Amino acid sequence: MKHGIFYAFWEKQWAADYCYYVDKVSRLGFDVLEIGCAPLPDYTQDQVDELKKHAEDHNIILSGGYGPTPDHNIASKDPAVAAQALDWYRRLFEKMGMLDMHMLCGAIYSYWPFDFSHCDPKEEEWKRSVEAIRVLADYAKPYNIILGMETINRFESYLLNTAEESTRFVKEVGKDNVKVHLDTFHMNIEEDDIGAAIRCAGGYLGHLHTGESNRKTPGHGHLPWHEIGQALHDIHYDGMVVMEPFVSMGGQVGQDIKVWRDLCNGATEEELDEDARRACEFQRFMLDWK
């Protein structure tokens, strides 16, 4: 397995200097830095070259996460919105190809956070989304990009809430570069049995996010890490495991993630670094075993 962390653990705003975090996660013992993809289509060639060189020099794999805005909803029933979204993703894939990035995960089958006041019947949204992801997968294929369908709790989305739904969705799409993306924080809310949910996804699991039930780093909550590790072992999972903790109040990140209390006890950046380093060691020990 390759172990990573999402850059926004340290950030209160989504905009960030990703080169800075490449340096940081390399020092802390990670293999992967997951970055937010929103700015990438507008990167200049100089920005692309700088980030790619940083990642190569520090032996860090870049993966991408994205919570699409409503105007990037490929499943929109408005053809103009759907076309605009596909064009944006096409530009994103070009930049990801230049950066040697091969994973895009998130609620890319819809948008995030979801506005439940504008829900269509689930079966209608599902059908539009399946058809749109088939097209998106074909756009991603020449760049060897895998699309991870993130399974999100009922308070943030309504289309894919469980491993069973995501696996069924991926099977219906029927593209080999479309995979299930599970997240232990969301699974803790939705799944009856986390180990069974991972086994349900089986070979369709293409990406895993980790985080405690309280969104802290792994090891600072009550999730059954031994059970999670055993299930990953049972399905022979050897992909990326990227922790996605959110512990700081304030800014757009805190607002979007709904961090309404300080979960890090006023930690300094250096203290957050040490928390991440220890969480990386813990995650490797609990999940990456034979």
C-alpha positions in Angstrom: 0.0 0.0 0.0 0.9 3.6 -0.4 0.1 5.9 2.5 -0.9 9.5 2.1 -2.6 12.5 3.6 -4.8 15.3 2.2 -3.1 18.7 2.3 -6.1 20.5 3.9 -5.3 18.9 7.3 -3.1 22.0 7.7 -5.3 24.5 5.9 -8.3 26.7 6.6 -8.7 27.8 3.0 -8.8 25.5 0.0 -6.2 27.4 -2.0 -2.7 26.3 -1.0 0.9 26.0 -2.2 1.1 22.3 -3.0 4.9 22.3 -3.3 5.1 23.3 0.3 3.1 20.3 1.3 5.1 17.9 -1.0 8.1 18.9 1.1 6.2 18.5 4.4 4.7 15.1 3.8 8.0 13.7 2.5 9.6 14.7 5.8 6.8 13.1 7.7 7.1 9.7 6.1 4.2 9.6 3.6 4.2 8.2 0.1 1.3 10.3 -1.3 0.1 13.8 -1.1 -3.6 14.3 -2.1 -4.2 17.7 -3.5 -7.4 19.6 -4.4 -8.0 19.7 -8.1 -10.1 22.8 -8.4 -7.2 25.1 -9.5 -5.4 22.7 -11.7 -7.1 23.4 -15.1 -5.9 27.0 -14.8 -2.3 26.1 -13.9 0.4 27.6 -16.1 3.1 25.4 -17.6 5.6 26.9 -15.1 3.3 25.9 -12.2 2.8 22.4 -13.6 6.6 21.9 -14.1 7.4 23.2 -10.6 4.9 20.9 -8.8 5.9 17.9 -10.9 9.6 18.4 -10.2 8.9 18.8 -6.5 7.0 15.6 -6.4 9.6 13.7 -8.3 12.5 15.1 -6.3 10.8 14.1 -3.0 9.5 10.7 -4.3 5.9 11.7 -3.6 2.9 10.4 -5.5 0.3 13.0 -6.3 -3.4 12.1 -6.1 -6.3 14.4 -6.7 -9.5 15.0 -4.8 -12.4 17.2 -5.9 -15.8 18.1 -4.5 -17.5 19.5 -7.6 -19.3 22.8 -7.5 -22.9 22.8 -8.8 -21.7 24.1 -12.2 -19.4 21.1 -12.5 -22.2 18.6 -12.0 -21.9 16.2 -14.9 -25.2 14.6 -13.9 -27.1 17.9 -14.1 -30.4 17.7 -16.0 -29.5 21.0 -17.6 -27.5 20.0 -20.8 -25.5 23.3 -20.7 -24.3 22.6 -17.1 -23.4 19.0 -18.0 -21.5 20.1 -21.1 -19.6 22.8 -19.2 -18.7 20.3 -16.5 -17.3 17.8 -19.0 -15.3 20.5 -20.7 -13.8 21.5 -17.3 -12.9 17.9 -16.5 -11.3 17.5 -19.9 -9.0 20.4 -19.1 -8.3 19.0 -15.7 -7.3 15.6 -17.1 -4.8 17.3 -19.4 -3.1 18.9 -16.4 -3.3 15.7 -14.4 -1.6 14.0 -17.3 1.2 16.5 -17.3 1.6 16.1 -13.5 1.7 12.3 -13.7 -1.4 12.1 -11.5 -3.5 8.9 -12.0 -6.3 9.2 -9.3 -9.2 11.6 -9.2 -11.6 10.9 -6.3 -14.6 12.5 -4.7 -18.3 13.1 -5.5 -17.5 13.5 -9.2 -20.7 11.7 -10.1 -22.6 14.7 -8.8 -21.6 17.8 -6.7 -20.6 18.6 -3.1 -21.9 19.6 -0.7 -25.3 18.6 -2.0 -28.3 21.0 -1.9 -31.1 18.7 -0.7 -33.7 21.3 -1.5 -33.2 20.5 -5.2 -33.3 16.7 -5.1 -34.5 14.8 -8.1 -35.8 11.3 -7.6 -32.8 9.1 -6.8 -33.3 6.8 -9.8 -33.3 9.7 -12.2 -30.1 11.2 -10.8 -28.5 7.8 -10.7 -29.3 7.1 -14.4 -28.0 10.5 -15.5 -24.9 10.0 -13.4 -24.1 6.6 -14.7 -24.3 7.8 -18.3 -22.2 10.9 -17.5 -19.5 8.9 -15.7 -19.2 6.5 -18.7 -18.3 9.6 -20.9 -16.0 11.0 -18.2 -14.2 7.7 -17.9 -13.5 7.7 -21.7 -12.0 11.2 -21.4 -9.8 10.0 -18.5 -8.7 6.8 -20.1 -5.9 8.2 -22.4 -4.2 9.7 -19.3 -4.5 6.4 -17.3 -6.6 8.2 -14.7 -8.8 6.2 -12.3 -12.0 7.8 -11.2 -12.9 7.0 -7.6 -16.6 7.3 -6.7 -16.6 8.5 -3.2 -19.2 7.0 -0.9 -20.5 9.8 1.3 -22.8 10.0 4.3 -26.5 10.9 4.0 -25.9 14.4 5.4 -23.7 15.4 2.5 -25.1 13.5 -0.4 -27.9 11.1 -1.3 -26.7 9.2 -4.4 -24.0 6.9 -3.0 -24.1 6.4 0.7 -23.0 2.8 1.2 -20.4 0.4 -0.2 -23.2 -1.7 -1.7 -24.6 1.3 -3.6 -21.2 2.4 -4.9 -20.2 -1.1 -6.0 -23.5 -1.5 -7.8 -23.0 1.9 -9.4 -19.5 1.1 -10.6 -20.6 -2.2 -12.0 -23.4 -0.5 -13.9 -21.0 2.1 -15.4 -18.9 -0.8 -16.6 -15.6 1.0 -17.2 -12.3 -0.5 -15.9 -11.0 3.0 -14.8 -14.1 3.7 -12.6 -13.7 2.4 -9.0 -15.3 2.5 -5.6 -13.8 5.0 -3.2 -14.6 4.3 0.5 -13.9 6.6 3.4 -13.9 5.3 7.0 -15.5 8.5 8.4 -18.5 8.1 6.2 -18.6 4.4 6.6 -18.8 4.8 10.4 -22.1 6.7 9.9 -23.7 4.5 7.2 -22.4 0.9 7.4 -23.7 -1.8 9.6 -20.3 -3.6 9.5 -17.2 -1.7 8.2 -15.2 -4.9 7.4 -18.2 -6.4 5.5 -18.5 -3.2 3.5 -14.9 -3.3 2.4 -15.3 -7.0 1.4 -18.5 -6.0 -0.5 -16.5 -3.6 -2.6 -13.8 -6.2 -3.0 -11.8 -5.9 -6.2 -13.8 -2.8 -7.2 -12.2 -0.8 -4.4 -9.8 1.7 -6.0 -9.1 4.2 -3.3 -9.5 4.5 0.5 -9.7 7.6 2.8 -9.1 7.2 6.4 -10.1 9.3 9.4 -11.7 8.8 12.7 -15.4 9.1 13.6 -14.6 12.6 14.9 -12.5 13.5 11.8 -9.3 13.3 13.7 -6.2 11.4 12.5 -6.4 7.6 12.7 -5.7 6.4 16.2 -7.6 9.3 18.0 -11.1 7.7 17.9 -13.0 4.5 18.2 -12.9 3.0 14.7 -12.0 -0.7 14.4 -8.6 -0.4 12.7 -7.7 -4.1 13.1 -11.0 -5.1 11.5 -10.4 -2.6 8.6 -6.8 -3.9 8.1 -8.1 -7.5 8.1 -10.7 -6.7 5.5 -8.2 -4.9 3.2 -5.9 -7.9 3.6 -8.8 -10.3 2.7 -9.6 -8.4 -0.6 -5.8 -8.1 -1.4 -6.0 -4.3 -1.5 -2.7 -2.7 -2.4 -3.7 0.8 -3.5 -3.5 4.2 -1.9 -4.7 4.8 1.7 -5.0 8.5 2.2 -6.0 10.0 5.6 -8.3 13.0 5.4 -8.6 14.5 8.9 -10.1 17.9 9.5 -9.4 19.3 13.0 -9.3 23.1 12.7 -12.1 25.6 12.9 -12.4 28.6 10.7 -12.0 29.5 7.0 -13.7 28.0 4.1 -12.4 24.5 5.0 -13.9 24.6 8.5 -17.2 25.9 7.2 -17.6 23.4 4.4 -16.5 20.4 6.6 -18.6 21.7 9.5 -15.8 21.9 12.0 -17.7 23.8 14.7 -15.2 23.1 17.6 -11.5 23.1 17.9 -10.5 19.4 17.5 -6.8 20.0 17.7 -6.7 22.0 21.0 -5.0 25.0 19.4 -2.2 22.9 18.0 0.7 24.7 16.3 1.8 23.7 12.8 4.7 21.7 14.3 2.3 19.9 16.6 0.0 19.0 13.6 3.1 17.7 11.8 3.9 15.4 14.7 0.3 14.2 14.9 0.4 13.4 11.1 3.8 11.6 11.5 2.5 9.4 14.3 -0.8 8.8 12.4 1.2 7.6 9.4 3.1 5.2 11.5 -0.1 3.9 13.2 -1.8 3.5 9.8 1.0 1.5 8.3 1.1 -0.7 11.4 -2.6 -1.4 11.5 -3.4 -1.6 7.7 -0.3 -2.6 5.8 0.4 -6.1 7.1 0.7 -9.5 5.6 
